[in-house]
Amino acid sequence: MALTMSHRQAVTQEQALAYRSADRAGKRRIPDELVDLTGWHGNYARAALLGALVIKPVRPAIPTCKVSLLTPS
C-alpha cells in the first residue's frame, strides 16, 4: 500500500527528529529505512530529513485589489 503525501510528511518529520540526534550508524540507517518505506531515492530522502526541521518563513499575502475600492464612499 502506498503512503499518502501527508503520511510521508508525518513519517519524515518523526524520522528527522531521530536523525538529528543519531550517531554515525544511525544517520546511515535512518535514510535507508525512509527509502524502503516511501520509495524515494536515497539523496531525496536525506534532503527531506535535513529539510524537515527547518522552519520555513511564511510571507504575508499581497493584496490583489486597491483598498479604496473596498471602502464605501
C-alpha atoms as a printed R data frame, in Angstrom:
   type eleno elety resid chain resno       x      y      z
1  ATOM     1    CA   MET     A     1   0.000  0.000  0.000
2  ATOM     2    CA   ALA     A     2   1.375  3.388 -0.993
3  ATOM     3    CA   LEU     A     3   1.578  6.165  1.561
4  ATOM     4    CA   THR     A     4  -0.237  9.423  1.015
5  ATOM     5    CA   MET     A     5   1.755 12.648  0.996
6  ATOM     6    CA   SER     A     6   0.514 13.634  4.451
7  ATOM     7    CA   HIS     A     7   1.643 10.271  5.848
8  ATOM     8    CA   ARG     A     8   5.040 10.682  4.182
9  ATOM     9    CA   GLN     A     9   5.422 14.131  5.714
10 ATOM    10    CA   ALA     A    10   4.489 12.823  9.161
11 ATOM    11    CA   VAL     A    11   6.942  9.923  8.899
12 ATOM    12    CA   THR     A    12   9.677 12.225  7.630
13 ATOM    13    CA   GLN     A    13   9.112 14.684 10.477
14 ATOM    14    CA   GLU     A    14   9.290 11.894 13.040
15 ATOM    15    CA   GLN     A    15  12.395 10.348 11.474
16 ATOM    16    CA   ALA     A    16  14.061 13.769 11.219
17 ATOM    17    CA   LEU     A    17  13.930 14.159 14.991
18 ATOM    18    CA   ALA     A    18  15.688 10.815 15.386
19 ATOM    19    CA   TYR     A    19  18.136 11.656 12.577
20 ATOM    20    CA   ARG     A    20  19.214 14.886 14.266
21 ATOM    21    CA   SER     A    21  20.337 13.144 17.449
22 ATOM    22    CA   ALA     A    22  21.577  9.883 15.885
23 ATOM    23    CA   ASP     A    23  25.155  8.698 15.825
24 ATOM    24    CA   ARG     A    24  27.012  7.932 12.597
25 ATOM    25    CA   ALA     A    25  25.499  4.456 12.211
26 ATOM    26    CA   GLY     A    26  22.019  5.832 12.820
27 ATOM    27    CA   LYS     A    27  22.489  8.559 10.230
28 ATOM    28    CA   ARG     A    28  23.198  5.827  7.716
29 ATOM    29    CA   ARG     A    29  20.317  3.576  8.786
30 ATOM    30    CA   ILE     A    30  17.505  6.148  9.049
31 ATOM    31    CA   PRO     A    31  17.584  7.311  5.386
32 ATOM    32    CA   ASP     A    32  17.666  3.664  4.265
33 ATOM    33    CA   GLU     A    33  14.523  2.983  6.300
34 ATOM    34    CA   LEU     A    34  12.864  6.057  4.805
35 ATOM    35    CA   VAL     A    35  13.761  4.897  1.278
36 ATOM    36    CA   ASP     A    36  12.277  1.457  1.951
37 ATOM    37    CA   LEU     A    37   9.107  2.950  3.409
38 ATOM    38    CA   THR     A    38   8.434  5.745  0.916
39 ATOM    39    CA   GLY     A    39  10.158  4.554 -2.261
40 ATOM    40    CA   TRP     A    40  12.119  7.795 -2.531
41 ATOM    41    CA   HIS     A    41  15.661  7.976 -3.912
42 ATOM    42    CA   GLY     A    42  18.375  7.993 -1.256
43 ATOM    43    CA   ASN     A    43  19.528 11.548 -1.963
44 ATOM    44    CA   TYR     A    44  15.960 12.849 -1.814
45 ATOM    45    CA   ALA     A    45  15.327 11.031  1.469
46 ATOM    46    CA   ARG     A    46  18.460 12.571  3.000
47 ATOM    47    CA   ALA     A    47  17.486 16.051  1.802
48 ATOM    48    CA   ALA     A    48  13.933 15.573  3.105
49 ATOM    49    CA   LEU     A    49  15.282 14.592  6.526
50 ATOM    50    CA   LEU     A    50  17.521 17.640  6.671
51 ATOM    51    CA   GLY     A    51  14.799 19.982  5.422
52 ATOM    52    CA   ALA     A    52  12.029 18.650  7.655
53 ATOM    53    CA   LEU     A    53  13.284 20.511 10.723
54 ATOM    54    CA   VAL     A    54  13.887 23.860  9.017
55 ATOM    55    CA   ILE     A    55  11.284 26.469  9.892
56 ATOM    56    CA   LYS     A    56  10.012 27.902  6.639
57 ATOM    57    CA   PRO     A    57   9.063 31.591  6.778
58 ATOM    58    CA   VAL     A    58   5.544 32.459  5.691
59 ATOM    59    CA   ARG     A    59   5.198 35.690  3.764
60 ATOM    60    CA   PRO     A    60   2.082 37.776  4.262
61 ATOM    61    CA   ALA     A    61  -0.402 37.797  1.421
62 ATOM    62    CA   ILE     A    62  -0.159 40.691 -1.010
63 ATOM    63    CA   PRO     A    63  -3.487 42.458 -1.546
64 ATOM    64    CA   THR     A    64  -4.759 41.978 -5.086
65 ATOM    65    CA   CYS     A    65  -7.142 44.939 -5.172
66 ATOM    66    CA   LYS     A    66  -6.930 48.545 -4.113
67 ATOM    67    CA   VAL     A    67  -8.116 49.445 -0.639
68 ATOM    68    CA   SER     A    68 -10.054 52.440 -1.983
69 ATOM    69    CA   LEU     A    69 -12.307 50.081 -3.921
70 ATOM    70    CA   LEU     A    70 -13.172 48.148 -0.789
71 ATOM    71    CA   THR     A    71 -14.193 51.086  1.400
72 ATOM    72    CA   PRO     A    72 -17.640 52.625  0.854
73 ATOM    73    CA   SER     A    73 -17.603 56.226 -0.345
